[in-house]
Amino acid sequence: MKAKLEVQDVPISGHEQHITLRSYRPTFEKGMLPIVIYLHGGGFTNGNLDEADLPASKIAAQLPAWVVSVGYSLAPNFPFPAAPEDGYLALMWVTHNARIHRADAHRIAVAGHDAGGNIATSLASIARDRGEVTLSAQALIAPLLDPSLTRAADDREVNAGDLHIDECARCYRAYLPTASQRIHPYAAPIESRRLSGLPPTLIASAELDLVRRESEIYAARLIAAGVPVEATRYNNVTHRELTSHSPALDSVISFLRKHLTT
C-alpha cells in the first residue's frame, strides 16, 4: 500500500506552536482527488503521526484521496483549544494548497479516532460556525465525546477492554483544566445544543469499549438534529483495536467514498 503513495511531512504554523502535517497522495492518481483531514488518537496527551499511519494510508490508497494527517498540539502543555484550532489551521492550509496537490477543496471530510474523533467533530462545528469551508462528511472512530464520563459503560460490560475510566479522567483533566471548558460545545460535543448543520456522519463504536455508549448517544442526537448518520457497533473489538479492524476501516472508506465522490 505504501509503495503506491507519495508521503511527505509538512511543517505549518499552528495555534500556539509549529505543527507537522503528513500528506498522503496516491502516486498514480492524476485526477482531482477528494480530501480527508485525519486526527490521530492518544487521549489528547499522547499519540502521533506514526500511530495514524495505518488508517491514513489505507484511506488514501483505497478511497482514493489526498489524506492529510494532523500532528496537533498535545495537552497538558497545550490544552484546549490548541488541538481543534491546529486542526482548523490544517484545514485552511489544505484548502489553500489543494490545487497544487491536484485535490478538490469542495470535497473535504474529517475523520479521527479516540481524541481525534472529538477533535474531528469539533472541527466540523468550527467549520460550520466560521463559514469559510463546507465539509462534506465526518467519520468518528470510537470518539471521546463526554468529558463528564457520566455515560461511560460499566467496567463489567467491557472487562476485556483496553481503555479505563481513570485514564480517561486523567486525559480530560489535562486537556480541559477548567470546569467551564468541560461543557464547551467544541470540547464536549455530546453536550452541544446545536448539532444541526453538521455534515453527514459515520460513527464506529466497539463492543469492548468504555466510551461506546456516548458514541451511540451522540449518533442519536445528531439524527434528532437532522444530520444523516450511519452508526455501527463492532462486536468483540476493543477501543484501540478499532483503527486496525478491517471491517470498520472498510466501512469508513465506503462512507467517505459515498459522500466525496462527484
For each residue, the residues with C-beta under 8 A, 3 or more apart:
1: 4 5 57 58 61
2: 5 7 57
3:
4: 1 26 27 28 61
5: 1 2 24 25 26 27 57 60 61
6: 23 24 25 26 27
7: 2 22 23 24 57
8: 22 23
9: 20 21 22 23 49
10: 20 21 22 23 93
11: 18 19 20 21
12: 18 19 20 21 89 90 93
13: 18 19 89
14: 17 18 19 72 73 82 85 86 89
15: 73 78 81 82 85 86 89
16: 73 78 82
17: 14 73 78
18: 11 12 13 14
19: 11 12 13 14 70 71 72 73 86 89 90
20: 9 10 11 12 49 71
21: 9 10 11 12 68 69 70 71 90 93
22: 7 8 9 10 49 52 53 56 68 69 71
23: 6 7 8 9 10 66 67 68 101
24: 5 6 7 56 57 59 60 61 66 67 68 69
25: 5 6 29 33 60 66 67 101 102 103
26: 4 5 6 29 33 60 61 64
27: 4 5 6
28: 4
29: 25 26 33 64 102
30: 102
31: 102
32: 102 103 104
33: 25 26 29 64 65 66 101 102 103 104
34: 63 65 66 103 104 107 108 109 136 256 260 261
35: 65 66 67 68 94 98 103 104 105 107 108 109
36: 59 60 63 65 66 67 68 108 109 110 111 256 260
37: 67 68 70 87 90 91 94 108 109 110 111 120 123
38: 52 55 56 59 67 68 69 70 110 111 112 116
39: 52 69 70 72 87 110 111 112 113 115 116 117 119 120 123
40: 47 48 49 51 52 69 70 71 112 113 114 115 116
41: 47 51 52 112 113 114 115 116 117 142 240 243
42: 45 46 47 48 51 74 114 115 116
43: 46 47 114 115 144 167 168 171
44: 74 75 83 115 118 144 171 172 174 175
45: 42 74 75 76 170 171 174 175
46: 42 43 74
47: 40 41 42 43 51 52 74 114 115 116
48: 40 42 51 52 71
49: 9 20 22 40 52 53 69 71
50: 53
51: 40 41 42 47 48
52: 22 38 39 40 41 47 48 49 55 56 69 113 116
53: 22 49 50 56 57 69
54: 57 58 243 244
55: 38 52 58 59 111 113 141 243 244 249 252
56: 22 24 38 52 53 59 60 67 69
57: 1 2 5 7 24 53 54 60 61 67
58: 1 54 55 61 62 249 253
59: 24 36 38 55 56 62 63 65 67 111 249 252 253 256
60: 5 24 25 26 36 56 57 63 64 65 66 67
61: 1 4 5 24 26 57 58 64
62: 58 59 253
63: 34 36 59 60 67 253 256 257 260
64: 26 29 33 60 61
65: 33 34 35 36 59 60 103 256 260
66: 23 24 25 33 34 35 36 60 98 101 102 103
67: 23 24 25 35 36 37 38 56 57 59 60 63
68: 21 22 23 24 35 36 37 38 90 93 94
69: 21 22 24 38 39 40 49 52 53 56
70: 19 21 37 38 39 40 86 87 90
71: 19 20 21 22 40 48 49
72: 14 19 39 82 83 86 87 90 119
73: 14 15 16 17 19 77 78 82 83 86
74: 42 44 45 46 47 77 78 83
75: 44 45 78 79 80 82 83 171 174 175
76: 45 79 174 175 177
77: 73 74
78: 15 16 17 73 74 75 82 83
79: 75 76 82 174 175 176 177 181
80: 75 83 84 175 176 181 184 186 187
81: 15 84 85 186 187
82: 14 15 16 72 73 75 78 79 85 86
83: 44 72 73 74 75 78 80 86 87 115 119 175
84: 80 81 87 88 119 122 123 126 186 187
85: 14 15 81 82 88 89
86: 14 15 19 70 72 73 82 83 89 90
87: 37 39 70 72 83 84 90 91 110 119 120 122 123 126
88: 84 85 91 92 123 126 127 130
89: 12 13 14 15 19 85 86 92 93
90: 12 19 21 37 68 70 72 86 87 93 94
91: 37 87 88 94 95 108 110 123 127 133
92: 88 89 95 96 132 133
93: 10 12 21 68 89 90 96 97
94: 35 37 68 90 91 97 98 103 105 108
95: 91 92 98 105 108 132 133
96: 92 93
97: 93 94 100 101
98: 35 66 94 95 101 103 104 105
99: 102 103 105
100: 97
101: 23 25 33 66 97 98
102: 25 29 30 31 32 33 66 99
103: 25 32 33 34 35 65 66 94 98 99
104: 32 33 34 35 98 107 262
105: 35 94 95 98 99 108 133
106: 134
107: 34 35 104 136 260 262
108: 34 35 36 37 91 94 95 105 133 134 135 136
109: 34 35 36 37 135 136 137 138 139 199 256 259 260
110: 36 37 38 39 87 91 120 121 123 124 135 137 138 139
111: 36 37 38 39 55 59 116 120 138 139 140 141 252 256
112: 38 39 40 41 115 116 117 118 119 120 139 140 141 143
113: 39 40 41 52 55 116 117 141 142 143 242 243
114: 40 41 42 43 47 117 118 141 142 143 144 239 240
115: 39 40 41 42 43 44 47 83 112 118 119 144 171 175
116: 38 39 40 41 42 47 52 111 112 113 119 120 141 143
117: 39 41 112 113 114 120 121 140 141 142 143 144 145
118: 44 112 114 115 121 122 143 144 145 187 189
119: 39 72 83 84 87 112 115 116 122 123
120: 37 39 87 110 111 112 116 117 123 124 138 139 140 143
121: 110 117 118 124 125 138 140 143 145 189 198 201 218
122: 84 87 118 119 125 126 186 187 189
123: 37 39 84 87 88 91 110 119 120 126 127
124: 110 120 121 127 128 135 138 198 199
125: 121 122 128 129 185 186 189 192 198
126: 84 87 88 122 123 129 130 186
127: 88 91 123 124 130 132 133 134 135
128: 124 125 131 135 197 198
129: 125 126
130: 88 126 127 133
131: 128
132: 92 95 127
133: 91 92 95 105 108 127 130
134: 106 108 127 199
135: 108 109 110 124 127 128 138 199
136: 34 107 108 109 199 200 259 260
137: 109 110 199 200 201 202 255 256 259 260
138: 109 110 111 120 121 124 135 198 199 200 201 202
139: 109 110 111 112 120 201 202 204 252 255 256
140: 111 112 117 120 121 143 201 202 203 204 215 218
141: 55 111 112 113 114 116 117 204 242 243 248 252
142: 41 113 114 117 204 205 206 209 211 212 215 239 242 243
143: 112 113 114 116 117 118 120 121 140 189 203 211 215 218
144: 43 44 114 115 117 118 168 171 172 211 214
145: 117 118 121 188 189 190 211 214 215 218
146: 149 150 151 152 188 190 191 211 214
147: 172 176 182 183 187 188
148: 151 182 188 191
149: 146 152 165 168 169 172
150: 146
151: 146 148 190 213 214 217
152: 146 149 165 168 210 211 213 214
153: 157 158 209 210 211 212 213
154: 157 158
155: 158 159 164 165 210
156: 159
157: 153 154
158: 153 154 155 161 207 208 209 210 212 238
159: 155 156
160: 208 238
161: 158 164 208 209 210 238 239
162: 208 238 239 240 241
163: 167 168 209 210 211 238 239 240
164: 155 161 167 168 210
165: 149 152 155 168 169 210
166: 169 170
167: 43 163 164 170 171
168: 43 144 149 152 163 164 165 171 172 210 211
169: 149 165 166 172 173
170: 45 166 167 173 174
171: 43 44 45 75 115 144 167 168 174 175
172: 44 144 147 149 168 169 175 176 182
173: 169 170 176 177
174: 44 45 75 76 79 170 171 177
175: 44 45 75 76 79 80 83 115 171 172 187
176: 79 80 147 172 173 181 182 184 187
177: 76 79 173 174 181
178: 181 182
179: 182 183
180: 183 184
181: 79 80 176 177 178 184 187
182: 147 148 172 176 178 179 187 188
183: 147 179 180 187 188 191
184: 80 176 180 181 187 188
185: 125 188 189 191 192 193 194
186: 80 81 84 122 125 126 189
187: 80 81 84 118 122 147 175 176 181 182 183 184
188: 145 146 147 148 182 183 184 185 191 192
189: 118 121 122 125 143 145 185 186 192 218
190: 145 146 151 214 217 218 221
191: 146 148 183 185 188
192: 125 185 188 189 195
193: 185
194: 185 197
195: 192 198 221 222 224 225 227
196: 225 226 227
197: 128 194
198: 121 124 125 128 138 195 201 222 225 227
199: 109 124 134 135 136 137 138 227 259
200: 136 137 138 227 228 229 230 259
201: 121 137 138 139 140 198 219 222 227 228 229 230
202: 137 138 139 140 229 230 231 251 252 255 256
203: 140 143 215 216 218 219 229 230 231 232
204: 139 140 141 142 215 231 232 234 242 248 251 252
205: 142 209 211 212 215 216 231 232 233 234 242
206: 142 209 212 233 234 237 238 239 241 242 245
207: 158 212 233 234 235 236 237
208: 158 160 161 162 236 237 238 239
209: 142 153 158 161 163 205 206 212 237 238 239 242
210: 152 153 155 158 161 163 164 165 168 239
211: 142 143 144 145 146 152 153 163 168 205 214 215 239
212: 142 153 158 205 206 207 209 215 216 233
213: 151 152 153 216 217
214: 144 145 146 151 152 190 211 217 218
215: 140 142 143 145 203 204 205 211 212 218 219 231
216: 203 205 212 213 219 220 231 233
217: 151 190 213 214 220 221
218: 121 140 143 145 189 190 203 214 215 221 222
219: 201 203 215 216 222 223 229 231
220: 216 217 223 224
221: 190 195 217 218 224 225
222: 195 198 201 218 219 225 227 229
223: 219 220 226 227 229
224: 195 220 221
225: 195 196 198 221 222
226: 196 223
227: 195 196 198 199 200 201 222 223
228: 200 201
229: 200 201 202 203 219 222 223
230: 200 201 202 203 251 255
231: 202 203 204 205 215 216 219
232: 203 204 205 248 251
233: 205 206 207 212 216
234: 204 205 206 207 237 242 245 247 248
235: 207
236: 207 208
237: 206 207 208 209 234 241 242 245 248
238: 158 160 161 162 163 206 208 209 241 242
239: 114 142 161 162 163 206 208 209 210 211 242
240: 41 114 162 163 243
241: 162 206 237 238 244 245
242: 113 141 142 204 205 206 209 234 237 238 239 245 248
243: 41 54 55 113 141 142 240 248 249
244: 54 55 241 249
245: 206 234 237 241 242 248 249
246: 249 250
247: 234 250 251
248: 141 204 232 234 237 242 243 245 251 252
249: 55 58 59 243 244 245 246 252 253
250: 246 247 253 254
251: 202 204 230 232 247 248 254 255
252: 55 59 111 139 141 202 204 248 249 255 256
253: 58 59 62 63 249 250 256 257
254: 250 251 257 258
255: 137 139 202 230 251 252 258 259
256: 34 36 59 63 65 109 111 137 139 202 252 253 259 260
257: 63 253 254 260 261
258: 254 255 261
259: 109 136 137 199 200 255 256
260: 34 36 63 65 107 109 136 137 256 257
261: 34 257 258
262: 104 107
